[in-house]
Amino acid sequence: MGDRQGTGMPDFVDVAVIQVESGRGGDGVVRFRREKFVPRGGPAGGDGGKGGDVILRVDPHMRTLLEFTYTTRFKAENGAPGGSSGCSGGQGDDLVVRVPPGTAVYDDETGEMVADLLGPGYELIAGVGGQGGRGNQHFATPSHQTPQFAERGEPAQEHRLRLELKLLADVGIIGFPSVGKSTLISRISAARPKIADYPFTTLVPNLGVVSLDEDRQFVVADMPGLIENAHQGVGLGHQFLRHVERTRVLIHLLDGAALEGRDPLQDFATINRELALYSADLAALPQLVALNKVDLTEGREYADLYRQGLLEQGAQAVVTVSAATGEGLRELLEATWTMLAQAGGPAEVSRAEPAERVVLHMPAAPVVELRVQRVEDGVFAVSGTEVERLMARADLSHGEGIQRAQRTLEKMGVIEQLEDLGAAEGDTVFIGKVELEYRPDYI
């Protein structure tokens, strides 16, 4: 695995945590026009503009989450405040964040998957910009023709997201370190992974496209070496097991020559146990076993013995190959294609534009009912989705705005509950992020 300009930073990153924040809605404004016979010219405050959205969009040219190592906070532009003469403020620009195909997006706080961005055309609205506040022209009534307050814009949406890249490969090559996975993928595709004669040569998954003929192609990925207890984080394998999850067929590569004193039958059982402990779905994937290194005397002599033992352990098919010389590779690929076709064929979503955009949205936050409670002597907290939303948009910079908020709280029953809890003049009341001083005439 290389690094960037010798800094030690890996070229391949498949997990990242980012913070996204949409744009806040612009505030409505208080303005009056100069017009004859209209009191004070009449209200003419314009509305604030909508804040920009944060959009995660698949870029088919990206192959890693590396750039999120350096930049982890993403904020869209705020909406502009309204203007005079009823003019609305400008809308904030959306912020588009590019991600590679196969990026799964999770809420980092709950662990819930919120989107699976499979391929080109997929995007997630990760933060919706706040609506702009209404200007004072909207609050004029026959009995109150010169309102001195406006409405604030909606707050921004913030989310902490975990991105996990899960490679979009049709076929995954699994096996212990140094069994020849990198050599195999270099033989059957144009991929050119780093190859050396020591364990854990492959530190990152390698993708390649296998072309049997003009009409039969599939994507294959070699997975970094799995070892015993990989599902618990031992070795490197557990870091990359997620990449096997999307595959439809597995090629289980074994060292048929047993050059390092390993037992291919034991290795086969161990790797399958690790897959089952990590995910039952992985263990259920169709497997084609490839006994490698038959170009060596040891590999050829024991091939039939190992084949029989593997079939007795439940292997669906066993092919003898030499990744070094190419022997048996055509048979292996034809058998792989047959098994892949039986599993539904190669996935096209990662390599072709969908007919239409696929737009996903963050799940809506659960509605929280109104709750008023005493936190400590002289301090009260009011929570609830609707009351917090209304107070976040209330204009508390002017007496009329405060009085309007007071009437809203009375209608919702907040004032009555505060009185029942013994709130006294001068006490502090928190409504969401808004801090107020309780007064008998108005909060």
C-alpha positions as CSV (number, residue, x, y, z in Angstrom):
1,M,0.0,0.0,0.0
2,G,1.5,3.3,-1.1
3,D,1.3,6.6,0.7
4,R,0.9,10.1,-0.3
5,Q,4.3,11.8,-0.9
6,G,6.0,9.8,1.8
7,T,3.7,11.1,4.5
8,G,2.7,7.6,5.7
9,M,-1.0,8.4,4.8
10,P,-2.5,5.4,3.0
11,D,-3.8,5.8,-0.6
12,F,-6.9,3.6,0.2
13,V,-9.3,4.7,2.8
14,D,-12.6,2.9,3.2
15,V,-14.1,4.4,6.4
16,A,-14.6,8.0,7.3
17,V,-16.7,10.1,9.7
18,I,-17.9,13.5,8.5
19,Q,-20.0,16.4,9.9
20,V,-22.5,17.9,7.5
21,E,-24.5,21.1,8.0
22,S,-27.1,22.5,5.7
23,G,-27.5,26.3,5.2
24,R,-29.7,28.2,7.6
25,G,-32.7,30.0,6.2
26,G,-32.4,33.7,5.8
27,D,-34.3,35.9,8.2
28,G,-37.3,37.9,7.1
29,V,-36.9,41.6,7.7
30,V,-38.9,44.6,9.0
31,R,-39.2,47.2,6.3
32,F,-41.8,49.9,5.4
33,R,-42.5,51.6,2.1
34,R,-43.2,55.2,1.7
35,E,-46.7,55.5,0.2
36,K,-49.3,58.2,0.6
37,F,-52.3,57.6,2.8
38,V,-50.7,54.3,4.0
39,P,-49.8,54.3,7.7
40,R,-46.0,54.5,8.0
41,G,-45.8,53.6,4.3
42,G,-47.1,50.0,4.9
43,P,-45.1,46.9,5.7
44,A,-42.7,45.8,2.9
45,G,-40.2,43.5,4.5
46,G,-39.1,40.7,2.2
47,D,-38.7,37.0,3.0
48,G,-35.4,35.3,3.7
49,G,-34.0,32.9,1.2
50,K,-33.8,29.1,1.7
51,G,-30.6,27.7,2.9
52,G,-28.6,25.4,0.7
53,D,-28.8,21.6,0.9
54,V,-25.8,19.2,1.5
55,I,-25.9,16.5,-1.1
56,L,-23.7,13.4,-1.2
57,R,-23.5,12.4,-4.8
58,V,-21.8,9.4,-6.4
59,D,-18.8,10.1,-8.6
60,P,-18.0,7.0,-10.7
61,H,-14.3,8.2,-11.0
62,M,-13.7,8.0,-7.2
63,R,-12.3,4.8,-5.7
64,T,-11.6,5.7,-2.1
65,L,-12.7,7.9,0.8
66,L,-9.2,9.3,1.1
67,E,-10.2,13.0,0.7
68,F,-12.3,12.7,3.9
69,T,-9.2,12.1,5.8
70,Y,-8.3,15.8,5.3
71,T,-11.7,17.5,5.1
72,T,-14.4,16.3,7.5
73,R,-16.8,19.2,7.9
74,F,-19.1,20.3,5.1
75,K,-21.5,23.3,5.3
76,A,-23.8,24.6,2.7
77,E,-24.4,28.3,2.2
78,N,-27.0,30.2,4.3
79,G,-30.0,31.9,2.7
80,A,-29.7,35.6,2.5
81,P,-32.0,37.9,4.5
82,G,-35.0,39.5,2.9
83,G,-34.8,43.0,1.4
84,S,-37.0,46.1,1.2
85,S,-40.0,46.6,-1.1
86,G,-41.0,43.0,-0.5
87,C,-37.9,41.5,-2.2
88,S,-36.9,38.1,-1.1
89,G,-33.3,37.1,-0.1
90,G,-31.2,34.9,-2.3
91,Q,-31.2,31.2,-1.8
92,G,-28.1,29.6,-0.4
93,D,-26.0,27.4,-2.8
94,D,-26.2,23.7,-2.3
95,L,-23.0,21.9,-1.4
96,V,-22.3,18.7,-3.4
97,V,-20.0,16.2,-1.7
98,R,-18.6,13.6,-4.0
99,V,-18.4,9.9,-2.8
100,P,-17.3,6.7,-4.6
101,P,-19.8,4.1,-5.9
102,G,-20.7,1.6,-3.2
103,T,-20.6,4.1,-0.3
104,A,-22.9,3.1,2.6
105,V,-24.0,6.0,4.8
106,Y,-24.7,5.5,8.5
107,D,-25.9,7.8,11.2
108,D,-22.8,7.8,13.4
109,E,-24.8,8.3,16.6
110,T,-27.4,5.6,16.1
111,G,-25.5,3.3,13.8
112,E,-28.5,3.1,11.5
113,M,-27.9,2.9,7.7
114,V,-29.5,5.9,6.1
115,A,-28.5,5.3,2.4
116,D,-26.7,2.9,0.2
117,L,-25.2,4.9,-2.7
118,L,-24.6,2.1,-5.2
119,G,-23.6,3.8,-8.4
120,P,-23.8,6.8,-10.8
121,G,-27.0,8.8,-10.4
122,Y,-27.4,8.0,-6.7
123,E,-27.4,10.9,-4.3
124,L,-28.4,11.5,-0.7
125,I,-29.9,14.8,0.6
126,A,-27.9,14.7,3.8
127,G,-29.0,18.0,5.1
128,V,-32.0,20.1,3.9
129,G,-31.5,23.8,4.0
130,G,-33.8,25.8,6.3
131,Q,-36.7,27.7,4.9
132,G,-36.4,31.5,4.9
133,G,-38.3,33.5,7.5
134,R,-41.3,35.7,6.5
135,G,-40.9,39.4,6.4
136,N,-43.2,41.8,8.3
137,Q,-45.5,42.2,5.2
138,H,-47.0,38.8,6.1
139,F,-48.1,39.8,9.6
140,A,-50.2,42.9,8.8
141,T,-53.8,42.8,9.8
142,P,-56.7,45.3,9.7
143,S,-56.2,46.0,13.4
144,H,-52.4,46.0,13.3
145,Q,-51.2,47.5,10.0
146,T,-47.6,48.2,11.0
147,P,-46.1,45.0,12.5
148,Q,-42.6,45.6,13.9
149,F,-41.5,42.0,13.8
150,A,-40.5,39.4,11.2
151,E,-39.8,35.7,11.3
152,R,-36.3,34.2,11.6
153,G,-35.2,31.6,9.1
154,E,-35.3,27.9,10.0
155,P,-32.1,26.5,11.6
156,A,-29.7,24.4,9.7
157,Q,-29.7,20.6,9.9
158,E,-26.6,19.0,11.3
159,H,-25.7,15.3,11.0
160,R,-22.6,13.3,11.9
161,L,-22.3,10.6,9.3
162,R,-20.1,7.5,9.0
163,L,-19.2,6.5,5.4
164,E,-18.2,3.0,4.6
165,L,-17.0,2.0,1.2
166,K,-18.1,-1.5,0.2
167,L,-16.6,-2.4,-3.2
168,L,-19.0,-3.2,-6.0
169,A,-17.5,-6.4,-7.2
170,D,-19.4,-9.4,-8.6
171,V,-16.7,-11.9,-7.5
172,G,-14.5,-11.8,-4.4
173,I,-11.3,-13.7,-4.1
174,I,-10.7,-14.8,-0.6
175,G,-8.0,-16.9,1.2
176,F,-5.1,-16.8,3.6
177,P,-2.2,-14.5,3.0
178,S,0.3,-15.5,0.3
179,V,-1.9,-18.1,-1.4
180,G,-1.6,-16.1,-4.7
181,K,-4.7,-13.8,-4.8
182,S,-2.8,-10.9,-6.2
183,T,-1.1,-13.0,-8.8
184,L,-4.4,-14.5,-9.8
185,I,-6.2,-11.1,-10.3
186,S,-3.2,-9.8,-12.3
187,R,-3.6,-12.9,-14.6
188,I,-7.3,-12.7,-15.2
189,S,-7.7,-8.9,-15.4
190,A,-5.8,-5.7,-16.2
191,A,-5.3,-5.0,-12.4
192,R,-1.7,-4.8,-11.4
193,P,-1.5,-5.2,-7.6
194,K,1.7,-5.1,-5.7
195,I,3.1,-8.7,-5.4
196,A,5.9,-9.9,-3.2
197,D,7.0,-13.0,-1.4
198,Y,5.8,-12.3,2.2
199,P,2.6,-12.3,4.2
200,F,0.1,-9.5,3.9
201,T,1.4,-8.3,0.5
202,T,-2.1,-7.0,-0.2
203,L,-3.0,-4.3,2.2
204,V,-5.9,-2.9,0.1
205,P,-8.6,-4.6,-2.1
206,N,-7.7,-4.7,-5.8
207,L,-10.4,-4.4,-8.4
208,G,-10.2,-5.8,-11.9
209,V,-12.6,-6.4,-14.8
210,V,-12.6,-10.0,-16.3
211,S,-13.6,-10.2,-19.9
212,L,-14.4,-13.8,-21.2
213,D,-15.7,-12.4,-24.4
214,E,-17.6,-9.3,-25.7
215,D,-20.8,-10.2,-23.9
216,R,-19.5,-11.8,-20.7
217,Q,-17.7,-9.5,-18.3
218,F,-17.6,-9.2,-14.5
219,V,-15.8,-7.3,-11.8
220,V,-13.5,-9.2,-9.4
221,A,-11.8,-8.1,-6.2
222,D,-9.0,-9.8,-4.3
223,M,-9.5,-9.3,-0.6
224,P,-6.6,-8.8,1.8
225,G,-5.6,-12.0,3.7
226,L,-8.0,-13.4,6.2
227,I,-6.7,-15.3,9.2
228,E,-8.2,-17.0,12.1
229,N,-10.2,-14.7,14.4
230,A,-10.3,-12.0,11.7
231,H,-13.9,-11.3,12.6
232,Q,-12.7,-10.2,16.0
233,G,-10.2,-7.8,14.5
234,V,-7.1,-10.0,14.3
235,G,-4.9,-9.4,11.3
236,L,-6.1,-7.4,8.4
237,G,-9.0,-9.4,7.2
238,H,-11.8,-7.9,9.4
239,Q,-11.0,-4.4,8.0
240,F,-12.0,-5.6,4.5
241,L,-14.7,-8.2,5.2
242,R,-17.3,-5.5,4.4
243,H,-16.0,-5.5,0.8
244,V,-17.0,-9.1,0.3
245,E,-20.6,-8.3,1.4
246,R,-21.7,-7.1,-2.1
247,T,-20.2,-9.9,-4.1
248,R,-22.4,-12.7,-5.5
249,V,-19.8,-15.4,-5.8
250,L,-16.6,-16.2,-4.0
251,I,-13.4,-17.7,-5.4
252,H,-11.8,-19.4,-2.4
253,L,-8.1,-19.7,-3.3
254,L,-6.0,-22.3,-1.5
255,D,-2.3,-23.1,-1.6
256,G,-2.4,-26.6,-3.1
257,A,1.4,-27.0,-2.7
258,A,1.3,-26.2,1.1
259,L,4.7,-24.6,0.8
260,E,4.4,-22.9,4.2
261,G,3.4,-26.1,6.0
262,R,-0.3,-25.1,5.9
263,D,-3.1,-27.6,5.4
264,P,-5.5,-26.5,2.6
265,L,-8.3,-28.4,4.1
266,Q,-7.8,-26.7,7.5
267,D,-7.5,-23.3,5.8
268,F,-10.7,-23.9,3.9
269,A,-12.6,-24.7,7.1
270,T,-11.0,-21.8,9.0
271,I,-11.8,-19.1,6.4
272,N,-15.4,-20.3,6.1
273,R,-15.8,-20.2,9.9
274,E,-14.6,-16.6,9.9
275,L,-17.1,-15.7,7.2
276,A,-19.9,-17.3,9.1
277,L,-18.9,-15.5,12.4
278,Y,-18.8,-12.1,10.6
279,S,-22.0,-12.6,8.6
280,A,-24.4,-15.5,7.8
281,D,-25.1,-13.9,4.4
282,L,-21.4,-14.1,3.5
283,A,-21.2,-17.8,4.6
284,A,-24.2,-18.5,2.3
285,L,-22.6,-17.1,-0.9
286,P,-21.8,-19.6,-3.6
287,Q,-18.1,-20.6,-3.5
288,L,-15.8,-21.9,-6.2
289,V,-12.6,-23.4,-4.7
290,A,-9.4,-22.9,-6.7
291,L,-6.4,-25.1,-5.7
292,N,-3.4,-23.0,-6.7
293,K,0.2,-23.8,-7.5
294,V,-0.3,-27.0,-9.5
295,D,2.7,-25.9,-11.5
296,L,4.8,-27.1,-8.5
297,T,5.4,-30.8,-7.9
298,E,3.8,-30.8,-4.5
299,G,0.7,-29.0,-5.8
300,R,0.1,-31.5,-8.6
301,E,0.8,-34.6,-6.5
302,Y,-1.8,-33.8,-3.8
303,A,-4.4,-32.1,-6.0
304,D,-6.8,-35.1,-6.2
305,L,-6.5,-35.8,-2.5
306,Y,-7.3,-32.2,-1.6
307,R,-10.1,-32.1,-4.1
308,Q,-11.8,-35.1,-2.5
309,G,-11.4,-33.7,1.0
310,L,-12.8,-30.3,0.0
311,L,-15.9,-31.8,-1.7
312,E,-16.4,-33.8,1.5
313,Q,-16.3,-30.5,3.5
314,G,-19.1,-29.1,1.3
315,A,-17.2,-27.3,-1.5
316,Q,-19.5,-26.9,-4.4
317,A,-16.8,-27.1,-7.1
318,V,-13.0,-27.4,-7.1
319,V,-10.7,-26.3,-9.9
320,T,-6.9,-26.8,-10.0
321,V,-5.0,-23.8,-11.3
322,S,-1.6,-22.1,-11.5
323,A,-1.9,-18.4,-11.2
324,A,1.8,-18.2,-12.1
325,T,1.6,-20.1,-15.4
326,G,-2.0,-19.6,-16.3
327,E,-2.9,-23.3,-16.3
328,G,-6.6,-24.0,-15.5
329,L,-7.5,-20.3,-15.4
330,R,-9.9,-20.5,-18.4
331,E,-11.7,-23.4,-16.7
332,L,-11.9,-21.4,-13.5
333,L,-13.4,-18.3,-15.2
334,E,-15.9,-20.3,-17.1
335,A,-17.0,-22.1,-13.9
336,T,-17.1,-18.7,-12.2
337,W,-19.4,-17.2,-14.9
338,T,-21.7,-20.2,-14.7
339,M,-22.0,-19.8,-10.9
340,L,-22.4,-16.0,-11.3
341,A,-25.2,-16.5,-13.9
342,Q,-27.0,-18.8,-11.5
343,A,-26.7,-16.2,-8.8
344,G,-28.4,-13.6,-11.0
345,G,-25.5,-12.4,-13.2
346,P,-23.2,-9.4,-12.9
347,A,-24.6,-6.3,-11.2
348,E,-25.0,-3.5,-13.6
349,V,-25.7,-0.7,-11.2
350,S,-22.1,0.1,-10.5
351,R,-21.1,0.4,-14.2
352,A,-24.0,2.1,-15.9
353,E,-26.1,5.3,-15.4
354,P,-29.5,4.5,-14.0
355,A,-32.4,5.6,-16.2
356,E,-33.2,8.4,-13.7
357,R,-31.6,10.0,-10.7
358,V,-32.0,8.1,-7.5
359,V,-32.5,10.7,-4.8
360,L,-32.5,9.5,-1.2
361,H,-33.2,11.5,2.0
362,M,-32.1,11.3,5.6
363,P,-34.9,9.8,7.7
364,A,-37.1,12.4,9.3
365,A,-36.3,13.0,13.0
366,P,-38.9,11.4,15.3
367,V,-41.6,13.8,16.6
368,V,-41.0,14.7,20.3
369,E,-44.1,15.6,22.3
370,L,-44.3,18.7,24.4
371,R,-42.6,18.4,27.8
372,V,-42.2,21.0,30.5
373,Q,-40.0,20.2,33.5
374,R,-38.1,21.8,36.4
375,V,-34.4,21.2,36.0
376,E,-33.4,22.9,39.3
377,D,-34.5,25.8,41.4
378,G,-35.2,28.7,39.1
379,V,-34.5,26.8,35.9
380,F,-37.0,25.1,33.6
381,A,-36.7,23.3,30.3
382,V,-39.3,23.1,27.6
383,S,-38.8,20.5,24.9
384,G,-40.8,19.2,21.9
385,T,-40.5,19.3,18.2
386,E,-43.2,21.9,17.5
387,V,-42.5,24.3,20.3
388,E,-38.7,24.2,19.6
389,R,-39.3,24.8,15.9
390,L,-41.6,27.8,16.6
391,M,-39.3,29.4,19.1
392,A,-36.3,29.0,16.9
393,R,-38.1,31.1,14.3
394,A,-39.5,33.7,16.7
395,D,-38.3,37.3,16.5
396,L,-37.4,38.1,20.1
397,S,-35.6,41.3,19.2
398,H,-38.7,43.5,19.5
399,G,-41.6,43.7,22.1
400,E,-44.2,42.7,19.4
401,G,-42.2,39.6,18.5
402,I,-42.0,38.6,22.2
403,Q,-45.7,39.1,22.7
404,R,-46.4,37.0,19.6
405,A,-44.2,34.2,21.0
406,Q,-46.0,34.6,24.4
407,R,-49.4,34.1,22.7
408,T,-48.1,31.0,20.9
409,L,-46.8,29.5,24.2
410,E,-50.1,30.2,25.9
411,K,-52.0,28.4,23.1
412,M,-49.7,25.4,23.4
413,G,-50.2,25.2,27.2
414,V,-46.6,26.0,28.1
415,I,-47.4,29.0,30.3
416,E,-49.9,27.1,32.3
417,Q,-47.5,24.2,32.9
418,L,-44.8,26.6,34.0
419,E,-47.1,28.2,36.5
420,D,-48.2,24.8,37.8
421,L,-44.5,24.0,38.4
422,G,-44.0,27.1,40.4
423,A,-42.1,29.3,37.9
424,A,-41.5,32.8,39.3
425,E,-40.5,36.1,37.8
426,G,-36.8,36.1,36.9
427,D,-36.5,32.3,36.5
428,T,-34.7,30.9,33.5
429,V,-36.6,29.0,30.8
430,F,-34.8,27.0,28.1
431,I,-36.9,26.2,25.0
432,G,-34.6,24.1,22.8
433,K,-31.5,26.4,22.4
434,V,-33.4,29.5,23.2
435,E,-32.9,30.9,26.7
436,L,-35.6,33.2,28.1
437,E,-36.3,35.0,31.4
438,Y,-39.7,34.1,32.8
439,R,-42.0,37.2,33.5
440,P,-45.7,37.1,34.5
441,D,-46.6,39.4,31.6
442,Y,-44.4,37.6,29.0
443,I,-41.5,35.3,29.0
